[in-house]
Amino acid sequence: MRFIICVLTTCALQVSFPAHGQTAGEASTDGLSVSGSLRVRYELLEGQFRPGLPPRDDAMTIQTAIAAEYRTGPWRISAELIDARAYLTDAPGAVSTSEVNALELSRASISYANGPVELTAGRFHLNLGSRRLAGRNAFRNTINSFTGIRLDWRGKADDHLVAFYALPHTRLPSARGDLIDNRVRWDRESFDLTFWGAHYTRPDLFAGVTLQANAFKLNERDGDNGPNRNRHLFTWGGRLHRAPKAGQWDMDLEGAVQSGTIRQSIAPAARRQDVRAFFAHAEFGYSFALPGKPRLSALLDMASGDDPRTPGSFGRFDTLYGPRRTDFGPTGIFGPLFRSNLLAGGLRGEIAPAERWDVMTMWRPAWLHSRRDRFGNAGPSDVQGRSGRFAGHMVELRLGHWLVEKRLRVEAGAAVLTSGRLLEEAPNATGFGDTRYAYGQMVVNF
């Protein structure tokens, strides 16, 4: 019933906002363009795997985005207001700043382009490469935003260099009561948390393969954000990518190494640890030259975890500001798989069985990289390592349909995380069995 109410509400808003104008993300010519989107989603989870939470949880999230852009000659002024709210979250559950960020000016920037160079200053989003380390969130209800400067350079070989220095936004509010009430509080940025670096893309390096390389630095200290672990992380990596094409093999190979220091806890006198972490992703796929454009791919992800037996070093990989929905299934109140302490194989299938329809299914068995580190971001752990490495199998099915092409889309999905040995035997395992999750959503672009 809750989801039906969401659908009816969204249909009513579709009448209020006729499908005209430019959709979000389209290029524009000189002049003013305004676009927006509304997404309403209902999620249901049973068999909670996170310790300390009840066995059942649900949430209704609503994200409204309105963007405006004005171009004149080499100048461009952009702004985007995002209102992310969550309802049905008053029971104990996993509601956080990932669901709620009400009435936030997520983008407000001015850009100047001169030949191959474009300089942007203000608030902006970062979509770099695969988005595994820095990207605009697509499934999560809230968006990563930054305040700073960005330089884009485009060469004659269509290569692209991005260099930036930014202050990541600390999403507010963060208190549970304020999140439940969807209280409006402007995000905070300060020099107590800085993120800077560069990302380079060289297309068609050989045989249609694109080369990408990046180097990022994250600096964090106690201050406006309160006590934290004072992360000082240097992350560098590279990627080889060949886009899917009918009748051909494609690939996506990416890896990153992370070094620096981090405090053992948020206590000011806590011992500093040397960071030695990494992640790697490999995917090989084949797109069949058949109706529906079916594609099959095999995946492997590895991300290092920490071993508490070596207190002078820290091995858990930090994914920085990278979304994870594409690789690891739905996030929201589900999201068991993280780009940290993970070893996961998998298979994925995709097909468009009819016009404006798309289907995706994915299977991912998951193990811990370090048996003494926790599973996911807040999952069970066994510091003695006696519960093994195997967390379980995650299986996902997603079905989408454009009722009005590029304007009105409905989507439904379901996922199951079977309880492997770790989720059954860890000292803080919930004992609720397999985790079952489902969602339904409608998106209106105007």
C-alpha positions in Angstrom: 0.0 0.0 0.0 2.8 2.4 0.8 4.4 1.9 -2.6 1.0 2.3 -4.3 0.6 5.6 -2.6 4.1 6.6 -3.7 3.2 5.7 -7.3 0.0 7.7 -7.3 1.7 10.7 -5.8 4.4 10.6 -8.5 1.7 10.3 -11.2 0.0 13.3 -9.9 3.3 15.2 -10.0 3.8 14.1 -13.6 0.6 15.9 -14.4 1.8 19.0 -12.6 5.1 19.0 -14.5 4.5 18.2 -18.2 7.3 16.5 -20.0 8.9 19.4 -21.8 12.3 21.2 -21.7 15.7 19.6 -21.2 16.3 16.6 -19.2 19.1 16.5 -16.6 22.6 15.9 -18.1 21.8 17.1 -21.6 24.1 19.6 -23.2 22.8 23.1 -23.8 23.5 26.1 -26.1 23.7 29.7 -25.1 20.9 30.9 -22.9 19.1 29.6 -19.9 18.0 25.9 -19.4 16.1 24.4 -16.5 15.6 20.7 -15.8 14.7 18.5 -13.0 13.7 15.0 -11.7 11.6 13.5 -9.0 12.3 10.0 -7.7 10.0 8.1 -5.2 11.2 4.8 -3.9 9.9 2.3 -1.3 12.3 -0.3 0.2 11.7 -3.3 2.4 14.2 -5.4 4.1 13.7 -8.6 6.2 16.4 -10.7 7.9 18.7 -7.8 8.9 22.4 -8.8 8.8 23.7 -5.7 10.6 24.2 -6.3 14.4 22.1 -4.2 16.8 19.2 -3.6 14.5 15.7 -5.2 14.3 15.1 -8.0 11.9 12.8 -5.9 9.6 13.2 -2.4 8.2 11.6 -0.3 5.5 11.8 3.2 4.2 10.3 5.5 1.6 12.7 8.0 0.1 12.0 11.0 -2.1 14.6 12.8 -4.1 13.8 16.0 -5.9 16.4 17.7 -8.1 16.1 21.0 -9.9 19.0 22.3 -12.0 19.5 25.5 -13.9 22.3 26.5 -16.3 23.0 29.7 -18.1 25.6 29.9 -20.9 26.9 32.9 -22.7 30.0 32.6 -24.9 32.8 31.1 -22.8 30.9 31.5 -19.5 28.7 29.0 -17.8 26.8 29.4 -14.5 25.3 26.2 -13.0 23.2 25.5 -9.9 21.3 22.5 -8.6 19.0 22.2 -5.6 18.5 18.6 -4.3 15.9 17.7 -1.7 16.5 14.2 -0.3 14.0 13.0 2.4 13.1 9.7 4.0 9.9 8.6 5.7 8.8 5.5 7.7 12.2 5.6 9.4 11.2 6.3 13.1 11.7 2.6 14.1 15.3 1.6 14.9 17.0 1.1 11.6 19.8 2.1 9.3 18.6 5.6 8.4 21.6 8.0 8.0 22.8 10.9 6.0 22.8 8.5 3.0 19.0 8.9 2.9 18.4 12.4 4.3 19.8 15.8 3.1 16.8 18.1 2.9 16.9 21.2 0.7 20.5 21.4 -0.2 22.2 23.6 -2.8 24.3 20.7 -4.2 25.8 22.7 -7.1 26.5 26.4 -7.5 29.4 27.1 -9.8 30.8 29.4 -12.5 33.0 28.2 -15.4 35.1 29.8 -18.0 36.3 28.0 -21.1 39.2 29.2 -23.3 40.3 26.8 -26.0 41.1 23.4 -24.6 41.0 24.6 -21.0 37.9 25.1 -18.7 38.1 26.4 -15.1 35.3 25.9 -12.7 34.9 27.4 -9.2 32.2 26.9 -6.6 30.1 23.9 -5.6 30.2 20.9 -7.9 30.0 17.1 -8.3 32.8 14.9 -9.3 32.4 12.1 -11.9 35.8 10.7 -12.6 36.4 7.6 -14.7 34.6 4.5 -13.4 33.3 6.5 -10.4 34.6 3.9 -8.1 36.6 6.5 -6.2 34.8 9.7 -6.9 31.3 10.0 -8.5 27.8 11.3 -8.3 25.6 8.8 -6.6 22.8 7.4 -8.8 21.0 4.9 -6.4 21.7 6.5 -3.1 19.2 9.1 -2.0 21.9 11.8 -1.2 24.6 13.2 -3.4 28.4 13.7 -2.8 29.1 17.4 -3.3 32.3 19.5 -3.1 33.3 23.2 -2.9 36.5 24.2 -4.6 38.1 24.7 -8.0 38.4 22.4 -11.0 40.5 22.5 -14.1 39.6 20.6 -17.3 42.0 20.2 -20.2 41.1 18.4 -23.5 43.8 17.5 -25.9 43.8 16.9 -29.7 43.7 13.2 -29.2 40.4 13.5 -27.2 42.4 12.9 -24.0 41.1 14.6 -20.9 42.8 15.8 -17.8 40.9 16.9 -14.6 42.7 18.5 -11.7 40.9 19.7 -8.6 41.2 21.0 -5.1 38.0 20.7 -3.1 36.4 20.6 0.4 34.0 17.7 0.6 30.6 18.5 2.1 29.7 17.1 5.5 26.1 16.3 5.1 23.8 17.7 7.8 21.9 17.0 9.9 23.6 13.9 11.4 21.6 13.5 14.7 19.1 10.6 14.4 16.2 12.7 15.6 16.9 15.4 13.0 17.2 12.8 10.3 13.8 11.2 11.1 12.2 14.7 11.0 13.9 15.6 7.7 15.2 18.8 9.3 16.7 21.3 6.9 20.3 22.2 7.8 22.9 23.4 5.3 25.9 21.2 4.7 29.2 22.2 6.1 32.6 22.4 4.4 35.9 23.5 5.9 39.7 23.1 5.5 39.5 20.4 8.2 38.6 18.0 5.3 40.2 18.5 1.9 40.3 16.3 -1.2 42.5 17.0 -4.2 44.1 15.3 -7.1 44.1 14.6 -10.8 42.4 12.2 -13.3 43.6 11.5 -16.8 41.7 9.7 -19.7 43.3 8.6 -23.0 40.7 7.1 -25.3 41.5 4.5 -28.0 44.9 3.7 -26.7 44.8 0.5 -28.7 42.0 -1.7 -30.1 39.3 0.5 -28.7 40.8 0.4 -25.1 40.7 3.5 -23.0 43.5 4.2 -20.5 42.7 6.1 -17.2 45.0 7.1 -14.4 44.4 9.0 -11.2 46.1 10.3 -8.0 44.0 11.5 -5.1 44.9 13.0 -1.7 42.5 13.1 1.3 43.4 15.1 4.4 41.3 15.1 7.5 41.8 16.6 11.0 39.8 17.3 14.1 37.8 20.5 13.9 34.3 21.6 12.7 33.5 18.0 12.1 34.3 17.0 15.6 36.8 14.3 16.5 37.7 11.8 13.7 40.4 9.4 12.7 42.5 12.0 11.0 42.8 10.2 7.7 45.8 11.3 5.5 45.4 9.0 2.5 47.2 9.0 -0.9 45.4 6.9 -3.5 46.8 6.2 -6.9 45.6 3.8 -9.6 44.8 3.1 -13.2 42.2 1.5 -15.4 41.9 -0.2 -18.8 38.4 -0.1 -20.2 36.8 -1.3 -23.5 33.1 -0.4 -23.8 30.5 -3.0 -24.7 29.7 -3.4 -28.4 27.6 -5.9 -30.2 29.5 -9.0 -31.3 32.6 -8.1 -29.3 34.3 -8.7 -26.0 34.6 -5.9 -23.6 36.7 -5.4 -20.4 37.1 -3.3 -17.3 40.3 -3.7 -15.4 41.0 -1.3 -12.5 43.2 -1.1 -9.5 44.4 1.3 -6.8 46.9 1.4 -4.0 46.4 3.4 -0.8 49.0 4.7 1.6 49.3 7.3 4.4 48.3 7.4 8.0 45.2 7.0 10.2 44.5 7.2 13.9 43.6 3.9 15.6 40.4 5.6 17.0 38.9 9.1 17.2 40.6 9.8 20.6 43.1 12.7 20.2 45.9 10.7 21.8 45.2 7.5 19.7 48.2 5.9 18.0 48.8 6.7 14.4 48.9 3.7 12.0 50.5 3.4 8.6 48.0 2.7 5.8 48.8 -0.1 3.3 45.6 -0.9 1.4 44.5 -1.8 -2.2 41.5 -2.7 -4.3 41.2 -4.3 -7.7 38.3 -4.9 -10.1 38.2 -7.1 -13.2 35.3 -7.7 -15.5 35.1 -9.4 -18.9 31.9 -9.4 -20.9 30.5 -10.3 -24.3 27.6 -8.6 -26.1 25.8 -10.8 -28.5 24.6 -9.5 -31.9 21.1 -10.5 -31.2 17.7 -8.7 -30.6 17.6 -7.3 -27.1 21.4 -6.8 -27.0 22.1 -9.5 -24.4 25.4 -9.2 -22.6 27.0 -11.6 -20.2 30.0 -10.8 -18.0 32.2 -12.3 -15.3 33.4 -10.1 -12.4 36.0 -10.3 -9.7 36.5 -7.7 -6.9 39.2 -7.6 -4.2 39.6 -5.0 -1.5 42.0 -5.3 1.4 40.9 -5.5 5.0 42.6 -4.8 8.3 44.2 -7.3 10.7 44.1 -6.1 14.3 47.1 -8.3 15.1 49.3 -5.6 13.5 48.4 -2.5 15.4 51.0 -0.3 13.8 49.5 -0.7 10.3 46.0 -0.4 8.9 44.9 -2.4 5.8 41.3 -1.5 5.2 40.8 0.1 1.8 38.8 3.4 1.9 36.7 3.9 -1.3 36.7 7.7 -0.7 33.7 9.2 -2.6 32.9 6.3 -4.9 29.4 4.9 -5.5 29.0 1.1 -5.4 25.6 0.2 -6.9 26.9 -0.9 -10.3 29.3 -3.4 -8.9 27.6 -4.5 -5.7 23.9 -4.2 -6.1 21.3 -2.0 -4.4 22.5 0.3 -1.6 19.8 2.2 0.4 18.9 0.2 3.5 20.4 -3.0 1.9 23.9 -2.5 0.5 25.9 -5.4 2.2 28.9 -5.3 -0.1 31.5 -2.6 0.2 34.8 -1.9 -1.6 36.6 -2.8 1.7 37.6 -6.1 3.1 36.1 -8.1 0.3 36.8 -10.9 -2.2 33.8 -11.4 -4.5 33.4 -13.2 -7.8 30.3 -13.0 -9.8 28.3 -13.2 -13.0 26.0 -10.6 -14.6 23.4 -10.8 -17.3 21.7 -7.9 -19.1 19.1 -7.7 -21.8 16.5 -5.4 -23.3 13.7 -7.9 -24.1 11.3 -5.3 -25.6 11.3 -1.6 -26.5 11.9 0.6 -23.4 12.4 -2.5 -21.2 15.6 -3.6 -19.5 16.4 -6.5 -17.3 19.6 -7.2 -15.2 20.5 -10.0 -12.9 23.7 -10.6 -10.9 25.1 -13.2 -8.6 28.0 -12.4 -6.3 29.5 -14.8 -3.7 31.4 -12.9 -1.1 34.3 -13.7 1.2 36.3 -11.5 3.6 39.8 -10.5 2.5 40.8 -10.4 6.2 38.9 -12.9 8.4 39.5 -10.7 11.5 38.0 -7.5 10.0 34.3 -6.7 9.8 32.0 -7.5 6.9 30.9 -4.5 4.9 30.6 -1.2 6.7 28.6 -2.3 9.7 28.3 -6.0 9.4 29.4 -8.9 11.8 33.0 -9.4 12.7 35.1 -12.0 14.5 38.4 -10.6 15.7 39.6 -14.1 16.5 38.9 -15.2 12.9 37.2 -18.4 13.9 34.0 -17.9 11.9 35.7 -18.2 8.5 35.8 -15.9 5.5 32.6 -16.8 3.7 29.8 -14.2 4.1 27.2 -15.5 1.6 25.8 -15.3 -1.9 24.1 -12.1 -3.1 21.6 -12.5 -5.9 19.9 -9.5 -7.5 17.2 -9.1 -10.2 16.2 -5.7 -11.6 13.4 -4.8 -14.1 13.0 -1.3 -15.6 10.5 0.2 -18.1 10.3 3.7 -19.6 6.6 4.5 -19.7 7.5 7.7 -21.5 11.0 7.5 -23.0 13.5 9.6 -21.1 10.6 11.2 -19.1 8.8 8.6 -16.9 10.4 5.4 -15.7 9.4 2.7 -13.3 11.8 0.2 -11.8 11.6 -2.7 -9.4 14.2 -4.9 -8.0 14.8 -7.7 -5.4 18.0 -9.1 -3.8 18.8 -11.9 -1.4 22.0 -12.2 0.7 22.2 -15.8 1.9 23.8 -16.2 5.4 27.2 -17.9 5.0 29.3 -19.2 7.8 30.4 -15.7 9.0 26.9 -14.3 9.2 25.8 -17.4 11.2 28.7 -18.0 13.5 30.3 -14.5 14.2 30.0 -13.5 17.9 27.8 -10.6 16.9 25.8 -12.3 14.2 22.1 -11.4 14.2 20.8 -14.9 13.8 18.0 -13.7 11.5 18.9 -15.9 8.6 19.0 -14.8 4.9 18.5 -11.1 4.2 15.7 -10.4 1.7 15.3 -7.0 0.1 13.0 -5.4 -2.5 12.3 -2.0 -3.8 10.1 -0.2 -6.3 10.5 3.3 -7.6 9.3 5.8 -10.2 11.3 8.6 -11.7 10.0 11.6 -13.5 12.3 13.8 -15.6 11.1 17.3 -16.6 
